[in-house]
């Protein structure tokens, strides 16, 4: 088993709260682990 680099989100980069809301893991955010891994194609500036 691979050790998750973040104990808070277990490497998933997001955290689901008790009410079902999914939000980015703040620990990964401030540590700079969010780059590329979780990039959304819709946010890359593509316009129709
Ligand atoms: Zn995290």
mmCIF file of the protein (N, C-alpha, C, O) and its ligand, coordinates in Angstrom:
data_MODEL
# 
_entry.id   MODEL 
# 
loop_
_entity.id 
_entity.type 
_entity.pdbx_number_of_molecules 
1 polymer     1 
2 non-polymer 1 
# 
_entity_poly.entity_id                      1 
_entity_poly.type                           'polypeptide(L)' 
_entity_poly.nstd_linkage                   no 
_entity_poly.nstd_monomer                   no 
_entity_poly.pdbx_seq_one_letter_code       
;(UNK)(UNK)(UNK)(UNK)(UNK)(UNK)(UNK)(UNK)(UNK)(UNK)(UNK)(UNK)(UNK)(UNK)(UNK)(UNK)
(UNK)(UNK)(UNK)(UNK)(UNK)(UNK)(UNK)(UNK)(UNK)(UNK)(UNK)(UNK)(UNK)(UNK)(UNK)(UNK)
(UNK)(UNK)(UNK)(UNK)(UNK)(UNK)(UNK)(UNK)(UNK)(UNK)(UNK)(UNK)(UNK)(UNK)(UNK)(UNK)
;
_entity_poly.pdbx_seq_one_letter_code_can   XXXXXXXXXXXXXXXXXXXXXXXXXXXXXXXXXXXXXXXXXXXXXXXX 
_entity_poly.pdbx_strand_id                 A 
# 
loop_
_entity_poly_seq.entity_id 
_entity_poly_seq.num 
_entity_poly_seq.mon_id 
_entity_poly_seq.hetero 
1 1  UNK n 
1 2  UNK n 
1 3  UNK n 
1 4  UNK n 
1 5  UNK n 
1 6  UNK n 
1 7  UNK n 
1 8  UNK n 
1 9  UNK n 
1 10 UNK n 
1 11 UNK n 
1 12 UNK n 
1 13 UNK n 
1 14 UNK n 
1 15 UNK n 
1 16 UNK n 
1 17 UNK n 
1 18 UNK n 
1 19 UNK n 
1 20 UNK n 
1 21 UNK n 
1 22 UNK n 
1 23 UNK n 
1 24 UNK n 
1 25 UNK n 
1 26 UNK n 
1 27 UNK n 
1 28 UNK n 
1 29 UNK n 
1 30 UNK n 
1 31 UNK n 
1 32 UNK n 
1 33 UNK n 
1 34 UNK n 
1 35 UNK n 
1 36 UNK n 
1 37 UNK n 
1 38 UNK n 
1 39 UNK n 
1 40 UNK n 
1 41 UNK n 
1 42 UNK n 
1 43 UNK n 
1 44 UNK n 
1 45 UNK n 
1 46 UNK n 
1 47 UNK n 
1 48 UNK n 
# 
loop_
_struct_asym.id 
_struct_asym.entity_id 
A 1 
B 2 
# 
loop_
_chem_comp.id 
_chem_comp.type 
_chem_comp.mon_nstd_flag 
UNK 'L-peptide linking' . 
ZN  non-polymer         . 
# 
_pdbx_entity_nonpoly.entity_id   2 
_pdbx_entity_nonpoly.name        ? 
_pdbx_entity_nonpoly.comp_id     ZN 
# 
_pdbx_nonpoly_scheme.asym_id         B 
_pdbx_nonpoly_scheme.entity_id       2 
_pdbx_nonpoly_scheme.mon_id          ZN 
_pdbx_nonpoly_scheme.ndb_seq_num     1 
_pdbx_nonpoly_scheme.pdb_seq_num     101 
_pdbx_nonpoly_scheme.auth_seq_num    101 
_pdbx_nonpoly_scheme.pdb_mon_id      ZN 
_pdbx_nonpoly_scheme.auth_mon_id     ZN 
_pdbx_nonpoly_scheme.pdb_strand_id   A 
_pdbx_nonpoly_scheme.pdb_ins_code    . 
# 
loop_
_atom_site.group_PDB 
_atom_site.id 
_atom_site.type_symbol 
_atom_site.label_atom_id 
_atom_site.label_alt_id 
_atom_site.label_comp_id 
_atom_site.label_asym_id 
_atom_site.label_entity_id 
_atom_site.label_seq_id 
_atom_site.pdbx_PDB_ins_code 
_atom_site.Cartn_x 
_atom_site.Cartn_y 
_atom_site.Cartn_z 
_atom_site.occupancy 
_atom_site.B_iso_or_equiv 
_atom_site.pdbx_formal_charge 
_atom_site.auth_seq_id 
_atom_site.auth_comp_id 
_atom_site.auth_asym_id 
_atom_site.auth_atom_id 
_atom_site.pdbx_PDB_model_num 
ATOM   1   N  N  . UNK A 1 1  ? 0.841   -1.215 0.000   1.00 0.00 ? 1   UNK A N  1 
ATOM   2   C  CA . UNK A 1 1  ? 0.000   0.000  0.000   1.00 0.00 ? 1   UNK A CA 1 
ATOM   3   C  C  . UNK A 1 1  ? 0.863   1.246  0.000   1.00 0.00 ? 1   UNK A C  1 
ATOM   4   O  O  . UNK A 1 1  ? 1.882   1.331  0.686   1.00 0.00 ? 1   UNK A O  1 
ATOM   5   N  N  . UNK A 1 2  ? 0.426   2.198  -0.784  1.00 0.00 ? 2   UNK A N  1 
ATOM   6   C  CA . UNK A 1 2  ? 1.179   3.441  -0.862  1.00 0.00 ? 2   UNK A CA 1 
ATOM   7   C  C  . UNK A 1 2  ? 0.760   4.373  0.263   1.00 0.00 ? 2   UNK A C  1 
ATOM   8   O  O  . UNK A 1 2  ? -0.421  4.532  0.570   1.00 0.00 ? 2   UNK A O  1 
ATOM   9   N  N  . UNK A 1 3  ? 1.750   4.969  0.849   1.00 0.00 ? 3   UNK A N  1 
ATOM   10  C  CA . UNK A 1 3  ? 1.476   5.890  1.952   1.00 0.00 ? 3   UNK A CA 1 
ATOM   11  C  C  . UNK A 1 3  ? 0.939   7.205  1.406   1.00 0.00 ? 3   UNK A C  1 
ATOM   12  O  O  . UNK A 1 3  ? 1.587   7.828  0.564   1.00 0.00 ? 3   UNK A O  1 
ATOM   13  N  N  . UNK A 1 4  ? -0.209  7.634  1.856   1.00 0.00 ? 4   UNK A N  1 
ATOM   14  C  CA . UNK A 1 4  ? -0.725  8.940  1.422   1.00 0.00 ? 4   UNK A CA 1 
ATOM   15  C  C  . UNK A 1 4  ? 0.156   10.075 1.926   1.00 0.00 ? 4   UNK A C  1 
ATOM   16  O  O  . UNK A 1 4  ? 0.587   10.094 3.079   1.00 0.00 ? 4   UNK A O  1 
ATOM   17  N  N  . UNK A 1 5  ? 0.412   11.035 1.011   1.00 0.00 ? 5   UNK A N  1 
ATOM   18  C  CA . UNK A 1 5  ? 1.317   12.120 1.396   1.00 0.00 ? 5   UNK A CA 1 
ATOM   19  C  C  . UNK A 1 5  ? 0.613   13.144 2.270   1.00 0.00 ? 5   UNK A C  1 
ATOM   20  O  O  . UNK A 1 5  ? 1.242   14.046 2.822   1.00 0.00 ? 5   UNK A O  1 
ATOM   21  N  N  . UNK A 1 6  ? -0.682  12.996 2.387   1.00 0.00 ? 6   UNK A N  1 
ATOM   22  C  CA . UNK A 1 6  ? -1.410  13.909 3.260   1.00 0.00 ? 6   UNK A CA 1 
ATOM   23  C  C  . UNK A 1 6  ? -2.377  13.110 4.137   1.00 0.00 ? 6   UNK A C  1 
ATOM   24  O  O  . UNK A 1 6  ? -3.294  12.468 3.625   1.00 0.00 ? 6   UNK A O  1 
ATOM   25  N  N  . UNK A 1 7  ? -2.180  13.147 5.413   1.00 0.00 ? 7   UNK A N  1 
ATOM   26  C  CA . UNK A 1 7  ? -3.048  12.372 6.310   1.00 0.00 ? 7   UNK A CA 1 
ATOM   27  C  C  . UNK A 1 7  ? -4.460  12.934 6.388   1.00 0.00 ? 7   UNK A C  1 
ATOM   28  O  O  . UNK A 1 7  ? -5.395  12.247 6.801   1.00 0.00 ? 7   UNK A O  1 
ATOM   29  N  N  . UNK A 1 8  ? -4.598  14.184 5.989   1.00 0.00 ? 8   UNK A N  1 
ATOM   30  C  CA . UNK A 1 8  ? -5.906  14.821 6.129   1.00 0.00 ? 8   UNK A CA 1 
ATOM   31  C  C  . UNK A 1 8  ? -6.887  14.349 5.066   1.00 0.00 ? 8   UNK A C  1 
ATOM   32  O  O  . UNK A 1 8  ? -8.031  14.007 5.365   1.00 0.00 ? 8   UNK A O  1 
ATOM   33  N  N  . UNK A 1 9  ? -6.415  14.334 3.804   1.00 0.00 ? 9   UNK A N  1 
ATOM   34  C  CA . UNK A 1 9  ? -7.295  13.928 2.715   1.00 0.00 ? 9   UNK A CA 1 
ATOM   35  C  C  . UNK A 1 9  ? -6.875  12.568 2.163   1.00 0.00 ? 9   UNK A C  1 
ATOM   36  O  O  . UNK A 1 9  ? -7.489  12.059 1.225   1.00 0.00 ? 9   UNK A O  1 
ATOM   37  N  N  . UNK A 1 10 ? -5.839  11.986 2.741   1.00 0.00 ? 10  UNK A N  1 
ATOM   38  C  CA . UNK A 1 10 ? -5.327  10.686 2.314   1.00 0.00 ? 10  UNK A CA 1 
ATOM   39  C  C  . UNK A 1 10 ? -4.904  10.686 0.854   1.00 0.00 ? 10  UNK A C  1 
ATOM   40  O  O  . UNK A 1 10 ? -5.027  9.677  0.159   1.00 0.00 ? 10  UNK A O  1 
ATOM   41  N  N  . UNK A 1 11 ? -4.406  11.827 0.399   1.00 0.00 ? 11  UNK A N  1 
ATOM   42  C  CA . UNK A 1 11 ? -3.890  11.927 -0.959  1.00 0.00 ? 11  UNK A CA 1 
ATOM   43  C  C  . UNK A 1 11 ? -4.935  12.205 -2.009  1.00 0.00 ? 11  UNK A C  1 
ATOM   44  O  O  . UNK A 1 11 ? -4.624  12.260 -3.199  1.00 0.00 ? 11  UNK A O  1 
ATOM   45  N  N  . UNK A 1 12 ? -6.175  12.382 -1.585  1.00 0.00 ? 12  UNK A N  1 
ATOM   46  C  CA . UNK A 1 12 ? -7.240  12.614 -2.563  1.00 0.00 ? 12  UNK A CA 1 
ATOM   47  C  C  . UNK A 1 12 ? -7.358  14.081 -2.953  1.00 0.00 ? 12  UNK A C  1 
ATOM   48  O  O  . UNK A 1 12 ? -8.059  14.420 -3.907  1.00 0.00 ? 12  UNK A O  1 
ATOM   49  N  N  . UNK A 1 13 ? -6.690  14.929 -2.237  1.00 0.00 ? 13  UNK A N  1 
ATOM   50  C  CA . UNK A 1 13 ? -6.666  16.369 -2.518  1.00 0.00 ? 13  UNK A CA 1 
ATOM   51  C  C  . UNK A 1 13 ? -8.008  17.050 -2.236  1.00 0.00 ? 13  UNK A C  1 
ATOM   52  O  O  . UNK A 1 13 ? -8.125  18.267 -2.384  1.00 0.00 ? 13  UNK A O  1 
ATOM   53  N  N  . UNK A 1 14 ? -8.985  16.304 -1.844  1.00 0.00 ? 14  UNK A N  1 
ATOM   54  C  CA . UNK A 1 14 ? -10.231 16.965 -1.434  1.00 0.00 ? 14  UNK A CA 1 
ATOM   55  C  C  . UNK A 1 14 ? -10.815 16.277 -0.203  1.00 0.00 ? 14  UNK A C  1 
ATOM   56  O  O  . UNK A 1 14 ? -10.531 15.121 0.108   1.00 0.00 ? 14  UNK A O  1 
ATOM   57  N  N  . UNK A 1 15 ? -11.615 17.031 0.448   1.00 0.00 ? 15  UNK A N  1 
ATOM   58  C  CA . UNK A 1 15 ? -12.193 16.523 1.686   1.00 0.00 ? 15  UNK A CA 1 
ATOM   59  C  C  . UNK A 1 15 ? -13.714 16.638 1.610   1.00 0.00 ? 15  UNK A C  1 
ATOM   60  O  O  . UNK A 1 15 ? -14.256 17.679 1.237   1.00 0.00 ? 15  UNK A O  1 
ATOM   61  N  N  . UNK A 1 16 ? -14.380 15.561 1.965   1.00 0.00 ? 16  UNK A N  1 
ATOM   62  C  CA . UNK A 1 16 ? -15.833 15.634 2.006   1.00 0.00 ? 16  UNK A CA 1 
ATOM   63  C  C  . UNK A 1 16 ? -16.283 15.903 3.428   1.00 0.00 ? 16  UNK A C  1 
ATOM   64  O  O  . UNK A 1 16 ? -15.947 15.181 4.366   1.00 0.00 ? 16  UNK A O  1 
ATOM   65  N  N  . UNK A 1 17 ? -17.045 16.952 3.548   1.00 0.00 ? 17  UNK A N  1 
ATOM   66  C  CA . UNK A 1 17 ? -17.508 17.298 4.883   1.00 0.00 ? 17  UNK A CA 1 
ATOM   67  C  C  . UNK A 1 17 ? -18.709 16.432 5.265   1.00 0.00 ? 17  UNK A C  1 
ATOM   68  O  O  . UNK A 1 17 ? -19.233 15.666 4.455   1.00 0.00 ? 17  UNK A O  1 
ATOM   69  N  N  . UNK A 1 18 ? -19.118 16.575 6.498   1.00 0.00 ? 18  UNK A N  1 
ATOM   70  C  CA . UNK A 1 18 ? -20.200 15.739 7.007   1.00 0.00 ? 18  UNK A CA 1 
ATOM   71  C  C  . UNK A 1 18 ? -21.503 15.942 6.245   1.00 0.00 ? 18  UNK A C  1 
ATOM   72  O  O  . UNK A 1 18 ? -22.322 15.028 6.150   1.00 0.00 ? 18  UNK A O  1 
ATOM   73  N  N  . UNK A 1 19 ? -21.692 17.144 5.703   1.00 0.00 ? 19  UNK A N  1 
ATOM   74  C  CA . UNK A 1 19 ? -22.930 17.415 4.973   1.00 0.00 ? 19  UNK A CA 1 
ATOM   75  C  C  . UNK A 1 19 ? -22.829 17.061 3.496   1.00 0.00 ? 19  UNK A C  1 
ATOM   76  O  O  . UNK A 1 19 ? -23.757 17.328 2.732   1.00 0.00 ? 19  UNK A O  1 
ATOM   77  N  N  . UNK A 1 20 ? -21.713 16.463 3.084   1.00 0.00 ? 20  UNK A N  1 
ATOM   78  C  CA . UNK A 1 20 ? -21.571 16.022 1.703   1.00 0.00 ? 20  UNK A CA 1 
ATOM   79  C  C  . UNK A 1 20 ? -20.877 17.029 0.814   1.00 0.00 ? 20  UNK A C  1 
ATOM   80  O  O  . UNK A 1 20 ? -20.649 16.758 -0.365  1.00 0.00 ? 20  UNK A O  1 
ATOM   81  N  N  . UNK A 1 21 ? -20.542 18.169 1.344   1.00 0.00 ? 21  UNK A N  1 
ATOM   82  C  CA . UNK A 1 21 ? -19.849 19.179 0.557   1.00 0.00 ? 21  UNK A CA 1 
ATOM   83  C  C  . UNK A 1 21 ? -18.398 18.764 0.338   1.00 0.00 ? 21  UNK A C  1 
ATOM   84  O  O  . UNK A 1 21 ? -17.693 18.397 1.279   1.00 0.00 ? 21  UNK A O  1 
ATOM   85  N  N  . UNK A 1 22 ? -17.964 18.829 -0.927  1.00 0.00 ? 22  UNK A N  1 
ATOM   86  C  CA . UNK A 1 22 ? -16.582 18.490 -1.238  1.00 0.00 ? 22  UNK A CA 1 
ATOM   87  C  C  . UNK A 1 22 ? -15.789 19.771 -1.431  1.00 0.00 ? 22  UNK A C  1 
ATOM   88  O  O  . UNK A 1 22 ? -16.155 20.636 -2.226  1.00 0.00 ? 22  UNK A O  1 
ATOM   89  N  N  . UNK A 1 23 ? -14.719 19.870 -0.702  1.00 0.00 ? 23  UNK A N  1 
ATOM   90  C  CA . UNK A 1 23 ? -13.873 21.055 -0.827  1.00 0.00 ? 23  UNK A CA 1 
ATOM   91  C  C  . UNK A 1 23 ? -12.414 20.634 -0.896  1.00 0.00 ? 23  UNK A C  1 
ATOM   92  O  O  . UNK A 1 23 ? -12.033 19.590 -0.367  1.00 0.00 ? 23  UNK A O  1 
ATOM   93  N  N  . UNK A 1 24 ? -11.595 21.462 -1.560  1.00 0.00 ? 24  UNK A N  1 
ATOM   94  C  CA . UNK A 1 24 ? -10.175 21.119 -1.688  1.00 0.00 ? 24  UNK A CA 1 
ATOM   95  C  C  . UNK A 1 24 ? -9.502  21.053 -0.331  1.00 0.00 ? 24  UNK A C  1 
ATOM   96  O  O  . UNK A 1 24 ? -9.835  21.790 0.597   1.00 0.00 ? 24  UNK A O  1 
ATOM   97  N  N  . UNK A 1 25 ? -8.543  20.144 -0.251  1.00 0.00 ? 25  UNK A N  1 
ATOM   98  C  CA . UNK A 1 25 ? -7.807  19.989 0.999   1.00 0.00 ? 25  UNK A CA 1 
ATOM   99  C  C  . UNK A 1 25 ? -6.897  21.195 1.218   1.00 0.00 ? 25  UNK A C  1 
ATOM   100 O  O  . UNK A 1 25 ? -6.005  21.475 0.417   1.00 0.00 ? 25  UNK A O  1 
ATOM   101 N  N  . UNK A 1 26 ? -7.138  21.883 2.293   1.00 0.00 ? 26  UNK A N  1 
ATOM   102 C  CA . UNK A 1 26 ? -6.394  23.112 2.534   1.00 0.00 ? 26  UNK A CA 1 
ATOM   103 C  C  . UNK A 1 26 ? -4.916  22.821 2.801   1.00 0.00 ? 26  UNK A C  1 
ATOM   104 O  O  . UNK A 1 26 ? -4.043  23.610 2.440   1.00 0.00 ? 26  UNK A O  1 
ATOM   105 N  N  . UNK A 1 27 ? -4.656  21.711 3.421   1.00 0.00 ? 27  UNK A N  1 
ATOM   106 C  CA . UNK A 1 27 ? -3.271  21.340 3.695   1.00 0.00 ? 27  UNK A CA 1 
ATOM   107 C  C  . UNK A 1 27 ? -2.481  21.138 2.404   1.00 0.00 ? 27  UNK A C  1 
ATOM   108 O  O  . UNK A 1 27 ? -1.341  21.587 2.282   1.00 0.00 ? 27  UNK A O  1 
ATOM   109 N  N  . UNK A 1 28 ? -3.105  20.456 1.445   1.00 0.00 ? 28  UNK A N  1 
ATOM   110 C  CA . UNK A 1 28 ? -2.452  20.252 0.157   1.00 0.00 ? 28  UNK A CA 1 
ATOM   111 C  C  . UNK A 1 28 ? -2.338  21.576 -0.592  1.00 0.00 ? 28  UNK A C  1 
ATOM   112 O  O  . UNK A 1 28 ? -1.369  21.827 -1.309  1.00 0.00 ? 28  UNK A O  1 
ATOM   113 N  N  . UNK A 1 29 ? -3.343  22.405 -0.409  1.00 0.00 ? 29  UNK A N  1 
ATOM   114 C  CA . UNK A 1 29 ? -3.358  23.691 -1.094  1.00 0.00 ? 29  UNK A CA 1 
ATOM   115 C  C  . UNK A 1 29 ? -2.165  24.547 -0.679  1.00 0.00 ? 29  UNK A C  1 
ATOM   116 O  O  . UNK A 1 29 ? -1.446  25.076 -1.526  1.00 0.00 ? 29  UNK A O  1 
ATOM   117 N  N  . UNK A 1 30 ? -1.968  24.676 0.599   1.00 0.00 ? 30  UNK A N  1 
ATOM   118 C  CA . UNK A 1 30 ? -0.875  25.521 1.084   1.00 0.00 ? 30  UNK A CA 1 
ATOM   119 C  C  . UNK A 1 30 ? 0.475   24.848 0.890   1.00 0.00 ? 30  UNK A C  1 
ATOM   120 O  O  . UNK A 1 30 ? 1.507   25.519 0.860   1.00 0.00 ? 30  UNK A O  1 
ATOM   121 N  N  . UNK A 1 31 ? 0.473   23.534 0.758   1.00 0.00 ? 31  UNK A N  1 
ATOM   122 C  CA . UNK A 1 31 ? 1.729   22.826 0.546   1.00 0.00 ? 31  UNK A CA 1 
ATOM   123 C  C  . UNK A 1 31 ? 2.112   22.764 -0.927  1.00 0.00 ? 31  UNK A C  1 
ATOM   124 O  O  . UNK A 1 31 ? 3.200   22.309 -1.278  1.00 0.00 ? 31  UNK A O  1 
ATOM   125 N  N  . UNK A 1 32 ? 1.195   23.234 -1.796  1.00 0.00 ? 32  UNK A N  1 
ATOM   126 C  CA . UNK A 1 32 ? 1.488   23.258 -3.226  1.00 0.00 ? 32  UNK A CA 1 
ATOM   127 C  C  . UNK A 1 32 ? 1.372   21.900 -3.876  1.00 0.00 ? 32  UNK A C  1 
ATOM   128 O  O  . UNK A 1 32 ? 2.033   21.636 -4.880  1.00 0.00 ? 32  UNK A O  1 
ATOM   129 N  N  . UNK A 1 33 ? 0.545   21.035 -3.325  1.00 0.00 ? 33  UNK A N  1 
ATOM   130 C  CA . UNK A 1 33 ? 0.390   19.701 -3.902  1.00 0.00 ? 33  UNK A CA 1 
ATOM   131 C  C  . UNK A 1 33 ? -0.781  19.632 -4.876  1.00 0.00 ? 33  UNK A C  1 
ATOM   132 O  O  . UNK A 1 33 ? -1.043  18.580 -5.460  1.00 0.00 ? 33  UNK A O  1 
ATOM   133 N  N  . UNK A 1 34 ? -1.484  20.741 -5.054  1.00 0.00 ? 34  UNK A N  1 
ATOM   134 C  CA . UNK A 1 34 ? -2.684  20.699 -5.881  1.00 0.00 ? 34  UNK A CA 1 
ATOM   135 C  C  . UNK A 1 34 ? -2.369  20.839 -7.365  1.00 0.00 ? 34  UNK A C  1 
ATOM   136 O  O  . UNK A 1 34 ? -3.256  20.629 -8.192  1.00 0.00 ? 34  UNK A O  1 
ATOM   137 N  N  . UNK A 1 35 ? -1.152  21.182 -7.725  1.00 0.00 ? 35  UNK A N  1 
ATOM   138 C  CA . UNK A 1 35 ? -0.846  21.480 -9.124  1.00 0.00 ? 35  UNK A CA 1 
ATOM   139 C  C  . UNK A 1 35 ? -0.971  20.260 -10.023 1.00 0.00 ? 35  UNK A C  1 
ATOM   140 O  O  . UNK A 1 35 ? -0.523  19.166 -9.678  1.00 0.00 ? 35  UNK A O  1 
ATOM   141 N  N  . UNK A 1 36 ? -1.594  20.468 -11.193 1.00 0.00 ? 36  UNK A N  1 
ATOM   142 C  CA . UNK A 1 36 ? -1.711  19.471 -12.251 1.00 0.00 ? 36  UNK A CA 1 
ATOM   143 C  C  . UNK A 1 36 ? -2.552  18.262 -11.854 1.00 0.00 ? 36  UNK A C  1 
ATOM   144 O  O  . UNK A 1 36 ? -3.402  17.809 -12.621 1.00 0.00 ? 36  UNK A O  1 
ATOM   145 N  N  . UNK A 1 37 ? -2.322  17.765 -10.705 1.00 0.00 ? 37  UNK A N  1 
ATOM   146 C  CA . UNK A 1 37 ? -3.014  16.545 -10.283 1.00 0.00 ? 37  UNK A CA 1 
ATOM   147 C  C  . UNK A 1 37 ? -4.525  16.685 -10.419 1.00 0.00 ? 37  UNK A C  1 
ATOM   148 O  O  . UNK A 1 37 ? -5.221  15.739 -10.790 1.00 0.00 ? 37  UNK A O  1 
ATOM   149 N  N  . UNK A 1 38 ? -5.015  17.868 -10.117 1.00 0.00 ? 38  UNK A N  1 
ATOM   150 C  CA . UNK A 1 38 ? -6.450  18.050 -10.053 1.00 0.00 ? 38  UNK A CA 1 
ATOM   151 C  C  . UNK A 1 38 ? -6.922  19.121 -11.026 1.00 0.00 ? 38  UNK A C  1 
ATOM   152 O  O  . UNK A 1 38 ? -7.889  19.837 -10.762 1.00 0.00 ? 38  UNK A O  1 
ATOM   153 N  N  . UNK A 1 39 ? -6.236  19.219 -12.139 1.00 0.00 ? 39  UNK A N  1 
ATOM   154 C  CA . UNK A 1 39 ? -6.555  20.293 -13.063 1.00 0.00 ? 39  UNK A CA 1 
ATOM   155 C  C  . UNK A 1 39 ? -7.831  19.973 -13.849 1.00 0.00 ? 39  UNK A C  1 
ATOM   156 O  O  . UNK A 1 39 ? -8.003  18.875 -14.378 1.00 0.00 ? 39  UNK A O  1 
ATOM   157 N  N  . UNK A 1 40 ? -8.697  20.948 -13.905 1.00 0.00 ? 40  UNK A N  1 
ATOM   158 C  CA . UNK A 1 40 ? -9.955  20.779 -14.626 1.00 0.00 ? 40  UNK A CA 1 
ATOM   159 C  C  . UNK A 1 40 ? -9.815  21.333 -16.043 1.00 0.00 ? 40  UNK A C  1 
ATOM   160 O  O  . UNK A 1 40 ? -9.486  22.507 -16.209 1.00 0.00 ? 40  UNK A O  1 
ATOM   161 N  N  . UNK A 1 41 ? -10.058 20.507 -17.073 1.00 0.00 ? 41  UNK A N  1 
ATOM   162 C  CA . UNK A 1 41 ? -9.935  20.964 -18.465 1.00 0.00 ? 41  UNK A CA 1 
ATOM   163 C  C  . UNK A 1 41 ? -10.824 22.159 -18.766 1.00 0.00 ? 41  UNK A C  1 
ATOM   164 O  O  . UNK A 1 41 ? -10.498 22.972 -19.631 1.00 0.00 ? 41  UNK A O  1 
ATOM   165 N  N  . UNK A 1 42 ? -11.930 22.271 -18.070 1.00 0.00 ? 42  UNK A N  1 
ATOM   166 C  CA . UNK A 1 42 ? -12.850 23.373 -18.317 1.00 0.00 ? 42  UNK A CA 1 
ATOM   167 C  C  . UNK A 1 42 ? -12.249 24.706 -17.879 1.00 0.00 ? 42  UNK A C  1 
ATOM   168 O  O  . UNK A 1 42 ? -12.685 25.770 -18.317 1.00 0.00 ? 42  UNK A O  1 
ATOM   169 N  N  . UNK A 1 43 ? -11.258 24.633 -17.022 1.00 0.00 ? 43  UNK A N  1 
ATOM   170 C  CA . UNK A 1 43 ? -10.665 25.855 -16.499 1.00 0.00 ? 43  UNK A CA 1 
ATOM   171 C  C  . UNK A 1 43 ? -9.405  26.266 -17.250 1.00 0.00 ? 43  UNK A C  1 
ATOM   172 O  O  . UNK A 1 43 ? -8.718  27.204 -16.847 1.00 0.00 ? 43  UNK A O  1 
ATOM   173 N  N  . UNK A 1 44 ? -9.097  25.564 -18.345 1.00 0.00 ? 44  UNK A N  1 
ATOM   174 C  CA . UNK A 1 44 ? -7.842  25.834 -19.034 1.00 0.00 ? 44  UNK A CA 1 
ATOM   175 C  C  . UNK A 1 44 ? -7.969  26.959 -20.048 1.00 0.00 ? 44  UNK A C  1 
ATOM   176 O  O  . UNK A 1 44 ? -7.042  27.205 -20.819 1.00 0.00 ? 44  UNK A O  1 
ATOM   177 N  N  . UNK A 1 45 ? -9.098  27.639 -20.056 1.00 0.00 ? 45  UNK A N  1 
ATOM   178 C  CA . UNK A 1 45 ? -9.234  28.801 -20.918 1.00 0.00 ? 45  UNK A CA 1 
ATOM   179 C  C  . UNK A 1 45 ? -9.802  28.486 -22.290 1.00 0.00 ? 45  UNK A C  1 
ATOM   180 O  O  . UNK A 1 45 ? -9.688  29.308 -23.199 1.00 0.00 ? 45  UNK A O  1 
ATOM   181 N  N  . UNK A 1 46 ? -10.400 27.341 -22.463 1.00 0.00 ? 46  UNK A N  1 
ATOM   182 C  CA . UNK A 1 46 ? -10.988 26.990 -23.742 1.00 0.00 ? 46  UNK A CA 1 
ATOM   183 C  C  . UNK A 1 46 ? -12.336 27.679 -23.900 1.00 0.00 ? 46  UNK A C  1 
ATOM   184 O  O  . UNK A 1 46 ? -13.223 27.573 -23.054 1.00 0.00 ? 46  UNK A O  1 
ATOM   185 N  N  . UNK A 1 47 ? -12.451 28.386 -25.014 1.00 0.00 ? 47  UNK A N  1 
ATOM   186 C  CA . UNK A 1 47 ? -13.711 29.092 -25.253 1.00 0.00 ? 47  UNK A CA 1 
ATOM   187 C  C  . UNK A 1 47 ? -14.324 28.650 -26.571 1.00 0.00 ? 47  UNK A C  1 
ATOM   188 O  O  . UNK A 1 47 ? -13.618 28.380 -27.543 1.00 0.00 ? 47  UNK A O  1 
ATOM   189 N  N  . UNK A 1 48 ? -15.615 28.583 -26.586 1.00 0.00 ? 48  UNK A N  1 
ATOM   190 C  CA . UNK A 1 48 ? -16.316 28.172 -27.811 1.00 0.00 ? 48  UNK A CA 1 
ATOM   191 C  C  . UNK A 1 48 ? -16.650 29.406 -28.655 1.00 0.00 ? 48  UNK A C  1 
ATOM   192 O  O  . UNK A 1 48 ? -17.240 29.279 -29.727 1.00 0.00 ? 48  UNK A O  1 
HETATM 193 ZN ZN . ZN  B 2 .  ? -4.500  16.895 1.670   1.00 0.00 ? 101 ZN  A ZN 1 
# 
